């Protein structure tokens, strides 16, 4: 299955659980792409001892998951893409939606 996940939350527990699900999906041999939108582009900054989000994000990418971060949303926050969350566009989001069997958003 091709799974598209859109994260627009900046709630650490939500983002942590999303990446737990995304990693499980990859282990089940699904193709998974995550698009960070709005507050979701703050995902890396939500990392803490309790919610080790960056560790889960790195695991996700290491297992061939793809993460995209809305460039406009990053610019609004005076931020840039990172190696883990490269700057992306609405076209990338559209392509994820168009090619995925299922889309879920958080």
Buried (B, 14 or more C-beta within 10 A) or exposed (E): EEBBBBBBBBBBEBBBBBBBBBBEBBEEEBBBBBBBBBBBBBBBEBBEEEBBBBEBBEBBBEEEBBBBBBBEBBEEEEBEBEEBBBBBEEEBBEBBEEEBEEBEEB
